[in-house]
Structure formats: structure tokens, C-alpha cells
Amino acid sequence: MAILAAPEPVFAAYDRGVAEEYTGVVPGFLYRAGRRRFLQGLLRAPRIFLRDFIHQRLDAAARANLRRQVGG
């Protein structure tokens, strides 16, 4: 889960890689809808990272990446 807090270019490359894994397996529109739902669910969660140490250091960056990815 720490990848969610990676620098934006690294996170974007990771997200593209996840999408590539589903190419040819799930129609693009279904993948995009499901991925968006998943990422929005993470954003709605009170905590993405359960351990205090990780939460304090990575939560803000992870949420920024997630917001950027879902467009909000």
C-alpha cells in the first residue's frame, strides 16, 4: 500500500501497470469504473494505513495521489 504515497510520476506508472494487467481481461469501461470505486473507497476510509507510524508519514501523499487519480 505504500506505493499509494509514492511521488506522482511513480504512482502514475504504477497505476498504468495495474490497468495493463486487466487489458484484454476486463472491458476498459468496467475496469475504469471498478478502479474508480476502489480508489474512492480508499479516500472515504478514515485511515488508509493502519499503523500510526505509516499513517503519519504517508497518508497525506497517498490521499493526494488518490484524489488526482479519481479527478477530485
DODO-199458 format. One line per 4 residues: number of its first residue (from 1); their letters; for each residue x, y, z of N, C-alpha, C. Coordinates in steps of 0.2 Angstrom, whole numbers, plus 5000, padded with zeros to 4 digits. Layout:
REM DODO-199458
NUM) a) X/Y/Z/X/Y/Z/X/Y/Z  ...;
END
This chain:
REM DODO-199458
1) mail) 5004/4994/5000/5000/5000/5000/5004/5006/5000  5011/5006/5002/5015/5012/5002/5016/5015/4995  5015/5011/4990/5015/5014/4983/5010/5020/4982  5005/5019/4986/5000/5025/4985/5003/5032/4987;
5) aape) 5008/5032/4991/5011/5038/4993/5017/5040/4989  5019/5036/4984/5025/5037/4980/5024/5044/4977  5030/5047/4975/5030/5053/4971/5025/5052/4965  5022/5057/4962/5016/5057/4957/5018/5053/4951;
9) pvfa) 5024/5054/4948/5026/5050/4942/5027/5043/4944  5029/5041/4949/5030/5034/4951/5023/5031/4952  5018/5034/4956/5012/5032/4957/5008/5031/4950  5009/5036/4946/5005/5036/4939/5008/5030/4935;
13) aydr) 5014/5028/4935/5017/5022/4932/5014/5016/4935  5014/5016/4942/5011/5010/4945/5003/5009/4943  5000/5015/4943/4993/5014/4941/4992/5012/4934  4996/5014/4929/4996/5012/4922/4997/5004/4922;
17) gvae) 5002/5002/4926/5004/4995/4926/4998/4991/4929  4994/4993/4934/4988/4989/4936/4983/4989/4930  4982/4994/4927/4977/4994/4921/4980/4989/4916  4986/4989/4914/4989/4984/4909/4987/4977/4911;
21) eytg) 4987/4976/4917/4986/4969/4920/4979/4967/4918  4974/4971/4917/4967/4970/4916/4966/4970/4908  4970/4973/4904/4969/4974/4897/4968/4967/4894  4962/4966/4891/4960/4960/4887/4957/4955/4892;
25) vvpg) 4956/4957/4898/4953/4953/4903/4946/4956/4905  4946/4962/4906/4940/4966/4908/4939/4971/4903  4933/4972/4901/4932/4978/4896/4934/4985/4900  4937/4989/4896/4940/4995/4899/4935/4999/4903;
29) flyr) 4929/5000/4901/4924/5004/4904/4923/5001/4911  4923/4994/4911/4922/4991/4918/4928/4992/4922  4934/4991/4920/4940/4992/4924/4940/4999/4927  4939/5004/4922/4939/5011/4925/4934/5012/4930;
33) agrr) 4928/5010/4929/4923/5011/4934/4924/5007/4941  4927/5001/4940/4929/4997/4946/4935/5000/4950  4940/5003/4946/4946/5006/4949/4944/5012/4952  4940/5016/4949/4937/5022/4952/4934/5021/4959;
37) rflq) 4929/5016/4959/4926/5014/4965/4931/5012/4971  4935/5008/4969/4940/5006/4974/4944/5012/4977  4947/5016/4972/4951/5022/4975/4947/5027/4979  4940/5028/4977/4936/5032/4981/4935/5029/4987;
41) gllr) 4934/5022/4988/4933/5019/4994/4939/5020/4999  4945/5020/4996/4951/5022/5000/4951/5029/5003  4949/5033/4998/4948/5040/5000/4943/5041/5006  4938/5038/5006/4932/5038/5011/4934/5035/5017;
45) apri) 4939/5031/5017/4941/5027/5024/4944/5032/5028  4943/5032/5035/4946/5036/5039/4954/5036/5039  4956/5030/5038/4963/5028/5038/4965/5024/5032  4970/5025/5028/4972/5021/5023/4977/5016/5026;
49) flrd) 4981/5018/5030/4987/5014/5033/4985/5014/5041  4985/5008/5043/4983/5006/5050/4988/5008/5055  4994/5007/5054/4999/5008/5059/5001/5015/5059  5001/5018/5065/5002/5025/5066/5008/5028/5063;
53) fihq) 5013/5024/5063/5020/5027/5061/5019/5028/5053  5016/5023/5050/5015/5024/5042/5010/5029/5041  5004/5029/5044/4999/5034/5043/5001/5041/5044  5005/5042/5049/5008/5049/5050/5012/5051/5044;
57) rlda) 5016/5047/5041/5021/5049/5036/5018/5048/5029  5013/5044/5028/5011/5043/5021/5004/5045/5019  5000/5046/5024/4993/5047/5022/4992/5053/5018  4995/5059/5019/4993/5065/5015/4995/5064/5008;
61) aara) 5001/5061/5007/5004/5060/5000/4999/5055/4996  4997/5049/5000/4993/5044/4997/4986/5047/4995  4983/5051/4999/4977/5055/4998/4977/5059/4992  4983/5063/4991/4984/5067/4986/4984/5064/4979;
65) nlrr) 4988/5058/4979/4988/5054/4973/4981/5051/4971  4978/5049/4976/4971/5046/4975/4966/5051/4972  4966/5057/4975/4962/5062/4973/4964/5064/4966  4970/5065/4964/4972/5066/4957/4970/5061/4953;
69) qvgg) 4970/5055/4955/4968/5049/4950/4961/5049/4949  4957/5050/4954/4950/5050/4953/4947/5057/4950  4951/5062/4950/4949/5068/4947/4945/5072/4952  4947/5072/4958/4944/5076/4963/4948/5078/4969;
END
